[in-house]
Amino acid sequence: MKSVIVGTDKDEVLARIQRGFENQYNLYGKLKRGRQFFGL
């Protein structure tokens, strides 16, 4: 898996990385809440 970030602006790159982390965190949170909700 190659991840190439194309962007000359450093702020843009950082923002993109931050969004990626937020998406991962939200996804994990949803899975966690879903497990609790279903009592698994």
C-alpha positions as a printed NumPy array, in Angstrom:
array([[  0.   ,   0.   ,   0.   ],
       [  1.663,   3.16 ,  -1.191],
       [  0.335,   6.463,   0.054],
       [  1.623,   9.415,  -1.887],
       [  0.646,  12.841,  -0.653],
       [  0.793,  15.373,  -3.444],
       [  0.715,  18.926,  -2.172],
       [  3.292,  21.658,  -2.011],
       [  1.481,  23.429,   0.812],
       [  2.524,  21.993,   4.173],
       [ -0.697,  23.104,   5.875],
       [ -2.735,  21.277,   3.247],
       [ -0.755,  18.095,   3.822],
       [ -1.153,  18.327,   7.595],
       [ -4.878,  19.002,   7.258],
       [ -5.238,  15.956,   5.002],
       [ -3.422,  13.747,   7.511],
       [ -5.537,  15.129,  10.346],
       [ -8.738,  14.391,   8.429],
       [ -7.508,  10.841,   7.888],
       [ -6.959,  10.374,  11.612],
       [-10.378,  11.838,  12.386],
       [-12.025,   9.433,   9.942],
       [-10.223,   6.472,  11.525],
       [-11.19 ,   7.648,  15.013],
       [-14.835,   8.164,  14.08 ],
       [-14.978,   4.757,  12.416],
       [-13.454,   3.099,  15.487],
       [-15.864,   4.964,  17.766],
       [-18.856,   3.812,  15.721],
       [-17.693,   0.195,  15.826],
       [-17.135,   0.424,  19.576],
       [-20.544,   1.969,  20.238],
       [-22.162,  -0.581,  17.919],
       [-20.635,  -3.475,  19.87 ],
       [-21.832,  -2.025,  23.165],
       [-25.28 ,  -1.43 ,  21.716],
       [-25.616,  -5.022,  20.542],
       [-24.007,  -6.368,  23.708],
       [-21.275,  -8.27 ,  21.893]])
